[in-house]
Amino acid sequence: MNITFKRIEKKQSKKDIETLYDLLSKKNYSISHKTMPNFEEHKNFVKSNPYRAWYLIYFKEKAVGSFYLSNDNSIGINIEGHQDIECMKEILTFIKNNHSPLKPIKSIRAAKFHIHISPKNNFLKNSLEKLSKKLVQITYLID
Protein backbone atom coordinates (compact mmCIF):
# COMPACT_ATOMS: atom_id res chain seq x y z
CA MET A 1 0.00 0.00 0.00
CA ASN A 2 1.04 3.60 -0.45
CA ILE A 3 0.20 4.76 3.07
CA THR A 4 2.39 7.31 4.82
CA PHE A 5 2.08 9.11 8.13
CA LYS A 6 2.92 12.71 9.01
CA ARG A 7 3.24 13.67 12.65
CA ILE A 8 1.45 16.81 13.76
CA GLU A 9 4.17 18.76 15.52
CA LYS A 10 3.72 20.93 18.62
CA LYS A 11 4.04 23.97 16.36
CA GLN A 12 1.52 22.99 13.72
CA SER A 13 1.58 24.32 10.21
CA LYS A 14 -1.41 26.19 8.82
CA LYS A 15 -1.73 23.47 6.18
CA ASP A 16 -1.88 20.70 8.80
CA ILE A 17 -4.58 22.58 10.75
CA GLU A 18 -6.59 23.09 7.55
CA THR A 19 -6.17 19.42 6.57
CA LEU A 20 -7.33 18.26 10.01
CA TYR A 21 -10.34 20.59 9.76
CA ASP A 22 -11.24 19.27 6.32
CA LEU A 23 -11.03 15.68 7.60
CA LEU A 24 -13.10 16.58 10.66
CA SER A 25 -15.80 18.11 8.44
CA LYS A 26 -16.04 14.83 6.50
CA LYS A 27 -16.15 12.63 9.60
CA ASN A 28 -19.25 10.43 9.75
CA TYR A 29 -18.91 9.24 13.36
CA SER A 30 -18.03 11.33 16.37
CA ILE A 31 -17.59 10.56 20.02
CA SER A 32 -16.11 13.84 21.21
CA HIS A 33 -18.41 16.50 19.74
CA LYS A 34 -22.02 16.84 18.63
CA THR A 35 -21.69 19.90 16.41
CA MET A 36 -18.92 20.85 14.05
CA PRO A 37 -16.65 23.50 15.59
CA ASN A 38 -15.89 26.59 13.56
CA PHE A 39 -12.40 26.91 12.13
CA GLU A 40 -11.16 29.21 14.90
CA GLU A 41 -12.34 26.79 17.61
CA HIS A 42 -10.68 23.94 15.75
CA LYS A 43 -7.44 25.87 15.33
CA ASN A 44 -7.35 26.65 19.07
CA PHE A 45 -7.97 22.99 19.89
CA VAL A 46 -5.15 21.80 17.63
CA LYS A 47 -2.80 24.46 19.01
CA SER A 48 -3.57 23.27 22.56
CA ASN A 49 -1.64 20.12 21.59
CA PRO A 50 -4.05 17.80 23.44
CA TYR A 51 -2.54 14.47 22.44
CA ARG A 52 0.61 12.53 23.20
CA ALA A 53 1.07 12.00 19.45
CA TRP A 54 -1.09 12.95 16.47
CA TYR A 55 -0.66 11.93 12.82
CA LEU A 56 -2.19 12.59 9.45
CA ILE A 57 -2.71 9.50 7.27
CA TYR A 58 -1.94 9.83 3.57
CA PHE A 59 -2.77 7.42 0.77
CA LYS A 60 -0.94 8.21 -2.47
CA GLU A 61 -0.19 11.69 -1.11
CA LYS A 62 -3.86 12.45 -0.33
CA ALA A 63 -4.92 12.98 3.29
CA VAL A 64 -7.47 10.26 4.10
CA GLY A 65 -7.55 10.38 7.89
CA SER A 66 -5.78 10.94 11.15
CA PHE A 67 -5.10 9.19 14.40
CA TYR A 68 -3.93 10.23 17.84
CA LEU A 69 -2.57 8.65 20.99
CA SER A 70 -3.81 9.99 24.31
CA ASN A 71 -2.11 9.93 27.67
CA ASP A 72 -4.57 7.27 28.86
CA ASN A 73 -3.22 4.91 26.15
CA SER A 74 -6.35 5.32 24.04
CA ILE A 75 -6.12 5.66 20.28
CA GLY A 76 -8.56 7.73 18.22
CA ILE A 77 -8.77 6.82 14.55
CA ASN A 78 -10.55 8.86 11.89
CA ILE A 79 -10.27 7.25 8.48
CA GLU A 80 -13.28 8.11 6.40
CA GLY A 81 -11.56 8.51 3.07
CA HIS A 82 -9.88 5.12 2.65
CA GLN A 83 -11.60 2.32 4.51
CA ASP A 84 -9.60 -0.82 3.90
CA ILE A 85 -8.51 -3.58 6.30
CA GLU A 86 -4.94 -3.38 5.00
CA CYS A 87 -4.88 0.33 5.77
CA MET A 88 -6.09 -0.38 9.32
CA LYS A 89 -3.42 -3.05 9.71
CA GLU A 90 -0.74 -0.57 8.58
CA ILE A 91 -1.97 2.07 11.04
CA LEU A 92 -1.84 -0.36 13.96
CA THR A 93 1.56 -1.71 12.87
CA PHE A 94 2.92 1.83 12.61
CA ILE A 95 1.66 2.66 16.11
CA LYS A 96 3.13 -0.54 17.57
CA ASN A 97 6.48 0.00 15.83
CA ASN A 98 6.81 3.67 16.79
CA HIS A 99 5.10 4.02 20.18
CA SER A 100 4.73 2.07 23.39
CA PRO A 101 1.86 2.37 25.85
CA LEU A 102 2.61 4.47 28.89
CA LYS A 103 3.03 2.54 32.14
CA PRO A 104 -0.32 1.53 33.63
CA ILE A 105 -1.82 3.33 36.60
CA LYS A 106 -4.47 1.27 38.39
CA SER A 107 -7.99 2.57 37.75
CA ILE A 108 -6.58 5.42 35.63
CA ARG A 109 -4.59 4.08 32.68
CA ALA A 110 -4.72 0.66 31.05
CA ALA A 111 -1.49 -1.23 30.39
CA LYS A 112 -2.21 -1.58 26.67
CA PHE A 113 -3.34 0.66 23.85
CA HIS A 114 -7.10 0.63 23.30
CA ILE A 115 -9.40 2.20 20.72
CA HIS A 116 -12.67 4.00 21.37
CA ILE A 117 -15.11 3.77 18.46
CA SER A 118 -18.62 4.95 17.73
CA PRO A 119 -21.08 2.04 17.81
CA LYS A 120 -22.18 3.19 14.35
CA ASN A 121 -18.69 2.85 12.86
CA ASN A 122 -19.07 -0.64 11.39
CA PHE A 123 -15.91 -0.37 9.29
CA LEU A 124 -13.68 0.18 12.30
CA LYS A 125 -15.53 -2.40 14.42
CA ASN A 126 -15.37 -5.05 11.68
CA SER A 127 -11.72 -4.28 10.90
CA LEU A 128 -10.68 -4.68 14.52
CA GLU A 129 -12.59 -7.95 14.77
CA LYS A 130 -10.98 -9.28 11.57
CA LEU A 131 -7.58 -8.31 12.97
CA SER A 132 -8.43 -10.37 16.10
CA LYS A 133 -8.49 -7.40 18.47
CA LYS A 134 -10.28 -8.12 21.74
CA LEU A 135 -13.49 -6.31 22.70
CA VAL A 136 -13.09 -5.29 26.35
CA GLN A 137 -15.61 -2.55 27.09
CA ILE A 138 -18.85 -0.88 26.06
CA THR A 139 -19.35 2.66 27.34
CA TYR A 140 -22.58 4.61 27.92
CA LEU A 141 -22.97 8.31 28.66
CA ILE A 142 -25.25 9.33 31.52
CA ASP A 143 -26.93 12.70 30.94
N, C-alpha and C positions, 0 to 999 in steps of 0.2 A: 504494500500500500504506500501511497505517497502522503503519509501523515507526518506533520511536524508540529512542534510545540514551541511557543514563545512565552517566556516568563514575563509577567507584568511586574515591572520593577517598582521600588518604593517611590521613585520619581517617574510617574507614568507619562508617556507621551500623549499628546492630544489625539493622535491617530488611534492609539490603544483604547483610550477612553471612548472615542467615537465608535470604534469597532465593538467594544463591550456593550455600548448602548444599543447599537443596531441589533446585536444578537439578543439582548434582553427584550427588545421590542417584538422579536419574532418568536419568543419563547411561548410554548403552548401550555406548560405546566409550571406552576409556581408554588413554593412552600412559604417563601419569606415575605411576599407582598401581594396585596389584593389588587392594587391599582398601579399602573405604570407610572414611575416617577418622571418628573420632567428632567430635561438634560442637566440643569444646574444641580438638582438633588442627586442625580446619578454621579455627576462629576465629583461632588463633595464626598459621596460614599466611597468612590474609588480612591480618592485622595486620602481618605482616612486609613487606608491600607489595613482593612479588617481581617485579612487572612494570613496564615503562615506562609502560604505560597499560592500563587494564582497564575494560570496559564491560558493563553489562547490556543485553540486547536485549529490547524490549517490542513486542508486537503487540497493538494495541487495548487498551493499558494492562495486558496480562498478560505477565509475564516468561516468555520462551520460550527464552532462551539467554544466552550471554555470549561475549565474545572478549577476548583480551589481546594486547598487543604486547610482545615480549621485547627485551632489549638486544642480542640477536644478529640482530635483524630478523625473527625468526620470529613467526608469528601462530598462536595457538591459538583454534579456534572450537568452541564447544559449542552446538549448536542442535538439540535433540531435539524440542522442542515444536512447531516450525513449519518443516517442511522443504519449502522452495519455492525454485525457482531465482531468482525475483525477489527473494526475501528475501536470498539469498546475494549477488546482484548489488548490492543496497542496502548490505549490510555492507561489501563490498569498495570500493564507491564512497565510503562514509563514511570508511573508513580512508584511502583515497587523498586525499580532500579535506581531511582534518583532521590527517594525520600524514605525515611523510616518513621514509624509511629513514635510519638513522644511517649515517655515512660508513663505507665498507668498510675492513676490516683484513684483509690477506691471511692466509689460512688460519684466520681467527678469525670474521670477520663478512662475510656476503655483501653485495653492493651493493644488492640488492633485497629487498623483503619476500618471505617464503616461508612456506608452510603445511605443518605436519606433520599427517598424518592417520593414523588406524588403518587398516590394510589391509581391515578389515571394514566400514568406514564407506562404503558404496556411495553414499549420498546425496551426501556431500561430494565424493567422488572424481568421480562423474558430473557434479555441478554445476560443478566446476572445469574438467572437460573440455569441457562445453557452453559455458562462458564463455571457451574457448580459452586456458586457462592451461597453461603448459608443465610437463610432468613432467621433473624434473631429478635426482631421487635416490630410491633405495630404501635404507632403513636396516635393519640387523639388529643385534640385541643378542647379545653373546657372554657366556654365563654362565661 
